[in-house]
């Protein structure tokens, strides 16, 4: 059986309750039974959702919902299913299993994890949260850390390796715990996060480490800019602090984004400051979103960078004039883009000036391919909601800036 990726399984947990259209010609073949055993307790009443998957790990039919009665649950099998993704939900936690056809889902909940969370001096870290994550990807349970730094999570499944996420003071730390023994104890020491910008370096970006996306504002009189840095935290501890962007003095800040989530951003003295939390060793995308009041962008690069690109949205390259340190990208790109001719220093300046209306519109009041309905949430494929404020960074590159403009 080809194992689904963690990202896919996270998506499946979100989609289990979505309205999935039935695939034509697929019928129920037989009934299968699963079991749930809880040490010193009962699973009766727990909710169960079963998704039948095809060879591409895509749901075939509507996920089936049932409940546990007398320690068992039943569900209908599907003729051409290659695996079943099973979600078991109690009042406090969620458990997952992935089984082949003919294999009985068997949940045994009899393991316990306890521990303490302390800082580098050994003092307890209260107000922290411990998240237990399934080996398949989704969240299993989360518990608060007590005033004395202790925490307890139970029941868990045996012989599993659970990633732990510990959140404290705006930082995220990671540990791993195994449930081979009936009770497992883990002590976690959290180094204080750093706010030193020297801990950050550009790297790991796709297609580049520093990307500037430029398009028209809603009125067409100015430019709407999404500037993205691919930033790696090279420290042995989380980074919690500002990431600065050099911007034109006339820039009006819209917001910041860190790892697909909108965050606070402030502007002043030619700088947009985005508050970011980046785990130790993690590479994250951090963005500043801002407007200019005319159709020109001139600014310092802000960072020493080997790989820089500027993309145009709703303008053609023929409509733009660029600084001499930027040249048209290689042929074959499906978007108008320029890249640096040589490594750029933090104090080097780049510029672009556009003229004429957005390409293909004939006017500057309604950007190409965009309508004012972009301000609200819409329904995407499969009936799942697509929210403009939660668009992934890949969408910034592939889908453009339209979803951000009307904010």
RODO-2510 file (C-alpha; in nm, 4 decimals, decimal comma):
residues 407
     n   res          X          Y          Z
     1     x     0,0000     0,0000     0,0000
     2     x     0,1351     0,3424    -0,0951
     3     x     0,1428     0,5511     0,2204
     4     x    -0,0247     0,8920     0,1958
     5     x     0,1847     1,1925     0,2893
     6     x     0,1265     1,3732     0,6176
     7     x    -0,0046     1,6740     0,4261
     8     x    -0,2607     1,4578     0,2494
     9     x    -0,3765     1,2984     0,5727
    10     x    -0,4139     1,6376     0,7359
    11     x    -0,6277     1,7363     0,4381
    12     x    -0,8309     1,4204     0,4750
    13     x    -0,9139     1,5022     0,8351
    14     x    -1,0428     1,8404     0,7204
    15     x    -1,2386     1,6840     0,4368
    16     x    -1,4003     1,3994     0,6272
    17     x    -1,7057     1,6098     0,7017
    18     x    -1,7109     1,7900     0,3670
    19     x    -1,9660     1,7003     0,1008
    20     x    -1,7774     1,4764    -0,1396
    21     x    -1,9609     1,3738    -0,4551
    22     x    -2,0179     1,0022    -0,4979
    23     x    -1,8085     0,8444    -0,7703
    24     x    -2,0296     0,6909    -1,0381
    25     x    -2,0360     0,3141    -1,0528
    26     x    -1,8959     0,2558    -0,7023
    27     x    -2,1114     0,0511    -0,4687
    28     x    -2,1015    -0,0909    -0,1209
    29     x    -1,9631    -0,4450    -0,1113
    30     x    -1,9842    -0,5683     0,2483
    31     x    -1,9634    -0,4702     0,6103
    32     x    -1,6475    -0,4464     0,8215
    33     x    -1,5999    -0,4141     1,1949
    34     x    -1,3517    -0,2206     1,4041
    35     x    -1,2816    -0,2373     1,7754
    36     x    -1,1937     0,0173     2,0437
    37     x    -1,0552    -0,0776     2,3850
    38     x    -0,9937     0,1881     2,6512
    39     x    -0,8005     0,0957     2,9624
    40     x    -1,0148     0,1514     3,2734
    41     x    -1,2935     0,2985     3,0650
    42     x    -1,5331     0,2659     2,7767
    43     x    -1,5299     0,4030     2,4231
    44     x    -1,9043     0,3721     2,3806
    45     x    -2,0395     0,6858     2,2178
    46     x    -1,7110     0,7829     2,0530
    47     x    -1,7607     0,9109     1,6993
    48     x    -1,5995     0,7250     1,4082
    49     x    -1,5479     0,8507     1,0522
    50     x    -1,4173     0,6181     0,7806
    51     x    -1,2896     0,7363     0,4421
    52     x    -1,2386     0,4779     0,1668
    53     x    -0,9341     0,5711    -0,0436
    54     x    -0,8340     0,4773    -0,3963
    55     x    -0,4822     0,3969    -0,5219
    56     x    -0,4062     0,7695    -0,5362
    57     x    -0,5144     0,8071    -0,1732
    58     x    -0,8186     1,0095    -0,2752
    59     x    -1,1596     0,9560    -0,1097
    60     x    -1,3875     0,7425    -0,3288
    61     x    -1,7271     0,8020    -0,1659
    62     x    -1,8739     1,0111     0,1112
    63     x    -1,6945     0,9384     0,4407
    64     x    -1,9086     0,7109     0,6578
    65     x    -1,9984     0,8209     1,0097
    66     x    -2,0878     0,5911     1,2964
    67     x    -2,0418     0,5509     1,6713
    68     x    -1,8853     0,2942     1,9001
    69     x    -2,1248     0,0567     2,0743
    70     x    -2,0083    -0,2163     2,3115
    71     x    -1,6510    -0,1523     2,2033
    72     x    -1,7103    -0,2017     1,8302
    73     x    -1,8189    -0,0084     1,5228
    74     x    -1,9312    -0,1167     1,1776
    75     x    -1,8882     0,0416     0,8360
    76     x    -1,9514    -0,0566     0,4751
    77     x    -1,6555    -0,1502     0,2583
    78     x    -1,6168    -0,0222    -0,0977
    79     x    -1,5404    -0,2490    -0,3930
    80     x    -1,2275    -0,0792    -0,5276
    81     x    -1,0908     0,0819    -0,2118
    82     x    -0,7191     0,0257    -0,1574
    83     x    -0,7158     0,1536     0,2025
    84     x    -0,9344     0,3066     0,4715
    85     x    -0,8525     0,6130     0,6792
    86     x    -1,0269     0,5879     1,0169
    87     x    -1,0813     0,8770     1,2563
    88     x    -1,1911     0,8072     1,6158
    89     x    -1,3029     1,1055     1,8226
    90     x    -1,3545     1,1107     2,1981
    91     x    -1,4508     1,4114     2,4085
    92     x    -1,0887     1,5165     2,4528
    93     x    -0,8837     1,3653     2,1730
    94     x    -0,8790     1,2309     1,8195
    95     x    -0,7088     0,9089     1,7048
    96     x    -0,6272     0,7822     1,3584
    97     x    -0,5606     0,4553     1,1805
    98     x    -0,4859     0,3594     0,8212
    99     x    -0,5783     0,0012     0,7274
   100     x    -0,5798    -0,2201     0,4190
   101     x    -0,8985    -0,3888     0,2948
   102     x    -0,9671    -0,6930     0,5102
   103     x    -0,7635    -0,5496     0,7992
   104     x    -0,9651    -0,4724     1,1113
   105     x    -0,9210    -0,1262     1,2610
   106     x    -0,8271    -0,1927     1,6237
   107     x    -0,7819     0,1030     1,8536
   108     x    -0,6211     0,0260     2,1887
   109     x    -0,6011     0,3263     2,4196
   110     x    -0,3865     0,2328     2,7168
   111     x    -0,0739     0,4471     2,7151
   112     x     0,0113     0,7529     2,9230
   113     x     0,2714     1,0259     2,8779
   114     x     0,3720     1,2574     3,1618
   115     x     0,6454     1,5151     3,1849
   116     x     0,7686     1,8529     3,2901
   117     x     0,8470     2,1660     3,0950
   118     x     1,1246     2,3841     3,2374
   119     x     1,3451     2,6672     3,1189
   120     x     1,7246     2,6649     3,1048
   121     x     1,7495     2,7433     3,4763
   122     x     1,5239     2,4515     3,5650
   123     x     1,2294     2,6729     3,6561
   124     x     0,8860     2,5506     3,5439
   125     x     0,7318     2,7096     3,2352
   126     x     0,3642     2,7632     3,3143
   127     x     0,1084     2,8679     3,0550
   128     x     0,2719     2,6461     2,7938
   129     x     0,0731     2,4026     2,5804
   130     x     0,1761     2,0504     2,4787
   131     x     0,0315     1,9210     2,1519
   132     x     0,0472     1,5511     2,0653
   133     x     0,0516     1,4882     1,6909
   134     x    -0,0446     1,1649     1,5159
   135     x     0,2255     0,9785     1,3269
   136     x    -0,0101     1,0288     1,0296
   137     x     0,0124     1,4075     1,0705
   138     x    -0,3038     1,5495     1,2348
   139     x    -0,3363     1,6696     1,5937
   140     x    -0,4340     1,4062     1,8524
   141     x    -0,4631     1,6070     2,1731
   142     x    -0,3415     1,9200     2,3428
   143     x    -0,3069     1,9844     2,7144
   144     x    -0,2023     2,2852     2,9220
   145     x     0,1111     2,2793     3,1360
   146     x     0,0409     2,3270     3,5054
   147     x     0,1911     2,5982     3,7253
   148     x     0,4570     2,3527     3,8429
   149     x     0,5543     2,2751     3,4825
   150     x     0,3945     1,9301     3,4719
   151     x     0,1649     1,7831     3,2089
   152     x    -0,0137     1,4547     3,1446
   153     x    -0,1664     1,3102     2,8286
   154     x    -0,3771     0,9945     2,8254
   155     x    -0,4920     0,7651     2,6855
   156     x    -0,2712     0,7167     2,3809
   157     x    -0,2186     0,4243     2,1453
   158     x     0,0628     0,1766     2,2217
   159     x     0,3844     0,1344     2,0254
   160     x     0,3514     0,4680     1,8525
   161     x     0,6002     0,7475     1,7999
   162     x     0,4255     1,0759     1,8649
   163     x     0,5756     1,4126     1,7701
   164     x     0,5174     1,6755     2,0391
   165     x     0,4785     2,0486     1,9796
   166     x     0,5320     2,2665     2,2844
   167     x     0,4116     2,6254     2,2551
   168     x     0,5385     2,8807     2,5063
   169     x     0,5827     3,2576     2,4979
   170     x     0,5104     3,2767     2,1272
   171     x     0,7705     3,0112     2,0395
   172     x     0,7290     2,6533     1,9176
   173     x     0,9531     2,3663     2,0314
   174     x     0,9497     2,0039     1,9135
   175     x     1,0132     1,6732     2,0872
   176     x     0,9319     1,3090     2,0134
   177     x     0,7950     1,0486     2,2530
   178     x     0,7361     0,6737     2,2105
   179     x     0,4596     0,4802     2,3837
   180     x     0,6272     0,1399     2,4041
   181     x     0,5830     0,1263     2,7830
   182     x     0,2521     0,1657     2,9685
   183     x     0,3734     0,4997     3,1083
   184     x     0,6396     0,7248     2,9583
   185     x     0,7947     1,0281     3,1239
   186     x     0,9665     1,3061     2,9334
   187     x     1,1352     1,6187     3,0659
   188     x     1,1562     1,9080     2,8235
   189     x     1,3958     2,1994     2,8628
   190     x     1,3051     2,5052     2,6597
   191     x     1,5893     2,7411     2,5730
   192     x     1,4796     3,1026     2,5700
   193     x     1,3927     3,2184     2,2182
   194     x     1,6231     3,4619     2,0450
   195     x     1,5247     3,7885     1,8824
   196     x     1,8678     3,8372     1,7266
   197     x     1,8198     3,8994     1,3527
   198     x     2,1684     3,7559     1,3040
   199     x     2,0180     3,4123     1,3645
   200     x     1,8266     3,4425     1,0369
   201     x     1,9629     3,3834     0,6897
   202     x     1,8018     3,3719     0,3484
   203     x     1,7757     3,0262     0,1976
   204     x     1,5575     2,7452     0,0734
   205     x     1,3153     2,9556    -0,1250
   206     x     1,1336     2,8410    -0,4349
   207     x     1,1835     2,9760    -0,6919
   208     x     1,4120     3,2285    -0,5166
   209     x     1,5088     3,3415    -0,1658
   210     x     1,3719     3,6929    -0,2110
   211     x     1,0620     3,7479    -0,4243
   212     x     0,8783     4,0739    -0,4898
   213     x     0,5349     4,0479    -0,6523
   214     x     0,4009     4,3725    -0,7996
   215     x     0,0572     4,4527    -0,9422
   216     x    -0,1952     4,7357    -0,9603
   217     x    -0,3928     4,8598    -0,6644
   218     x    -0,7698     4,8492    -0,6894
   219     x    -0,7807     5,2057    -0,8214
   220     x    -0,4924     5,1446    -1,0614
   221     x    -0,3127     5,4581    -0,9413
   222     x    -0,0539     5,2781    -0,7314
   223     x     0,1171     4,9431    -0,6876
   224     x     0,0246     4,6566    -0,4605
   225     x     0,3328     4,4704    -0,3414
   226     x     0,3832     4,1338    -0,1721
   227     x     0,7476     4,0952    -0,0738
   228     x     0,8460     3,7462     0,0416
   229     x     1,1622     3,6301     0,2143
   230     x     1,2530     3,2655     0,2570
   231     x     1,4223     3,2766     0,5962
   232     x     1,6081     3,0031     0,7826
   233     x     1,6603     3,0169     1,1592
   234     x     2,0130     2,8868     1,2093
   235     x     2,0032     2,9147     1,5888
   236     x     1,9635     2,6252     1,8324
   237     x     1,6478     2,7867     1,9680
   238     x     1,3345     2,9463     1,8246
   239     x     1,3418     3,2957     1,6841
   240     x     1,0654     3,5254     1,8073
   241     x     1,0976     3,8822     1,6903
   242     x     1,0717     4,1202     1,3999
   243     x     1,1758     4,0547     1,0407
   244     x     1,2406     4,3868     0,8714
   245     x     1,1718     4,4783     0,5087
   246     x     1,3211     4,7854     0,3434
   247     x     1,0352     4,9632     0,1625
   248     x     0,9785     5,2972    -0,0099
   249     x     0,9101     5,5897     0,2208
   250     x     0,5608     5,6247     0,0710
   251     x     0,4660     5,2619     0,1408
   252     x     0,1361     5,1983     0,3184
   253     x     0,1537     4,8742     0,5143
   254     x    -0,1361     4,6301     0,4702
   255     x    -0,0185     4,3397     0,6846
   256     x     0,2456     4,0761     0,7317
   257     x     0,2297     3,7024     0,6805
   258     x     0,4332     3,4227     0,8373
   259     x     0,3876     3,0631     0,7189
   260     x     0,0503     3,1380     0,5564
   261     x    -0,0922     3,3192     0,8572
   262     x    -0,1624     3,6895     0,8742
   263     x     0,0356     3,8612     1,1495
   264     x     0,0943     4,2088     1,2830
   265     x     0,3115     4,4438     1,0793
   266     x     0,4140     4,8041     1,1394
   267     x     0,5770     5,0637     0,9165
   268     x     0,8080     5,3548     0,9811
   269     x     1,1229     5,5191     0,8460
   270     x     1,1267     5,3150     0,5282
   271     x     1,0845     4,9817     0,7080
   272     x     0,8003     4,7334     0,7425
   273     x     0,8474     4,5195     1,0520
   274     x     0,6754     4,1786     1,0586
   275     x     0,6559     3,9888     1,3872
   276     x     0,7587     3,6274     1,3266
   277     x     0,8026     3,3038     1,5189
   278     x     1,0375     3,0551     1,3481
   279     x     1,1421     2,7235     1,4987
   280     x     1,5064     2,6259     1,5431
   281     x     1,6411     2,5027     1,2094
   282     x     1,3172     2,5868     1,0310
   283     x     1,2922     2,7623     0,6962
   284     x     0,9834     2,9817     0,6794
   285     x     0,8360     3,2307     0,4380
   286     x     0,7796     3,5774     0,5790
   287     x     0,5980     3,8430     0,3782
   288     x     0,5320     4,2139     0,3955
   289     x     0,2249     4,3344     0,2080
   290     x     0,2104     4,7030     0,1232
   291     x     0,0930     4,9633    -0,1284
   292     x     0,2602     5,2566    -0,2992
   293     x     0,0742     5,5713    -0,3990
   294     x     0,2132     5,5782    -0,7531
   295     x     0,3081     5,3170    -1,0098
   296     x     0,6750     5,3101    -0,9196
   297     x     0,8665     5,0969    -0,6708
   298     x     1,2199     5,1954    -0,5748
   299     x     1,3791     5,0552    -0,2625
   300     x     1,6912     4,9047    -0,1071
   301     x     1,7062     4,5263    -0,1362
   302     x     1,7371     4,5052     0,2428
   303     x     1,9348     4,1795     0,2546
   304     x     2,2384     4,0320     0,0862
   305     x     2,0830     3,7909    -0,1610
   306     x     2,2054     3,5506    -0,4271
   307     x     1,8646     3,4760    -0,5811
   308     x     1,6218     3,7629    -0,6283
   309     x     1,3179     3,7944    -0,8549
   310     x     1,0497     4,0509    -0,9253
   311     x     0,7230     3,9323    -1,0821
   312     x     0,4589     4,1455    -1,2471
   313     x     0,0902     4,0758    -1,1972
   314     x    -0,1512     4,2127    -1,4597
   315     x     0,1262     4,4078    -1,6308
   316     x     0,3465     4,2980    -1,9206
   317     x     0,7231     4,3390    -1,9231
   318     x     0,6822     4,5810    -2,2139
   319     x     0,4949     4,8150    -1,9778
   320     x     0,7763     4,8277    -1,7230
   321     x     1,1158     4,9910    -1,6815
   322     x     1,3566     4,8235    -1,4392
   323     x     1,6845     4,9138    -1,2731
   324     x     1,9979     4,7964    -1,4520
   325     x     2,0637     4,5208    -1,1973
   326     x     1,7487     4,3344    -1,3093
   327     x     1,7064     4,1476    -1,6394
   328     x     1,4277     3,9467    -1,7996
   329     x     1,4139     3,5893    -1,6758
   330     x     1,4844     3,2946    -1,9011
   331     x     1,2337     3,2156    -2,1731
   332     x     0,9573     2,9740    -2,0838
   333     x     0,8353     3,1440    -1,7660
   334     x     0,4566     3,1661    -1,7567
   335     x     0,4624     3,4992    -1,5697
   336     x     0,6434     3,8260    -1,6464
   337     x     0,9535     3,8157    -1,4275
   338     x     1,2962     3,9728    -1,3931
   339     x     1,5909     3,8437    -1,1903
   340     x     1,9178     3,9841    -1,0615
   341     x     2,2199     3,9963    -1,2897
   342     x     2,4622     3,9358    -0,9984
   343     x     2,4421     3,8924    -0,6195
   344     x     2,2748     4,1918    -0,4570
   345     x     2,3852     4,3640    -0,1380
   346     x     2,1513     4,4872     0,1312
   347     x     2,2117     4,8509     0,0320
   348     x     2,1757     4,7954    -0,3419
   349     x     1,8620     4,9509    -0,4854
   350     x     1,6115     4,7953    -0,7230
   351     x     1,3332     4,9744    -0,9061
   352     x     1,0400     4,9199    -1,1390
   353     x     0,8074     5,1722    -1,2997
   354     x     0,4990     5,0691    -1,4965
   355     x     0,2870     5,2640    -1,7409
   356     x    -0,0497     5,2136    -1,9045
   357     x    -0,3493     5,0172    -1,7764
   358     x    -0,3205     4,6605    -1,6448
   359     x    -0,2721     4,4219    -1,9362
   360     x    -0,5913     4,3092    -2,1108
   361     x    -0,8292     4,5418    -1,9287
   362     x    -0,8306     4,8568    -2,1336
   363     x    -0,8695     5,0581    -1,8123
   364     x    -0,7177     5,0807    -1,4689
   365     x    -1,0283     5,0474    -1,2558
   366     x    -1,0997     4,6743    -1,2745
   367     x    -0,7836     4,4596    -1,2576
   368     x    -0,7680     4,1774    -1,5099
   369     x    -0,9432     3,8618    -1,3979
   370     x    -1,0497     4,0134    -1,0675
   371     x    -1,3860     4,1164    -0,9300
   372     x    -1,4825     4,2744    -0,6020
   373     x    -1,6197     3,9442    -0,4734
   374     x    -1,2610     3,8663    -0,3714
   375     x    -1,3295     4,0339    -0,0388
   376     x    -1,5320     3,7430     0,0945
   377     x    -1,4837     3,3715     0,1302
   378     x    -1,5657     3,1541    -0,1647
   379     x    -1,6185     2,7840    -0,2147
   380     x    -1,3302     2,5997    -0,3691
   381     x    -1,2991     2,2524    -0,5173
   382     x    -1,4829     1,9878    -0,3220
   383     x    -1,6922     2,2451    -0,1390
   384     x    -1,4096     2,3359     0,0993
   385     x    -1,3899     2,7083     0,1835
   386     x    -1,1164     2,9212     0,0322
   387     x    -1,0457     3,2246     0,2504
   388     x    -0,8463     3,5120     0,1019
   389     x    -0,6640     3,5756     0,4302
   390     x    -0,5374     3,2184     0,4511
   391     x    -0,3992     3,1656     0,1032
   392     x    -0,0740     2,9696     0,1037
   393     x     0,2422     3,1350    -0,0156
   394     x     0,2510     2,9048    -0,3151
   395     x    -0,0681     3,0782    -0,4167
   396     x     0,1157     3,4072    -0,4052
   397     x     0,3402     3,2820    -0,6805
   398     x     0,0953     3,0688    -0,8758
   399     x    -0,2286     3,2557    -0,8191
   400     x    -0,1152     3,6148    -0,7965
   401     x    -0,1958     3,8969    -0,5593
   402     x    -0,5610     3,9550    -0,6386
   403     x    -0,6886     3,7837    -0,3254
   404     x    -0,4850     4,0209    -0,1086
   405     x    -0,5612     4,3469    -0,2829
   406     x    -0,9049     4,4188    -0,1408
   407     x    -0,8115     4,4424     0,2262
***
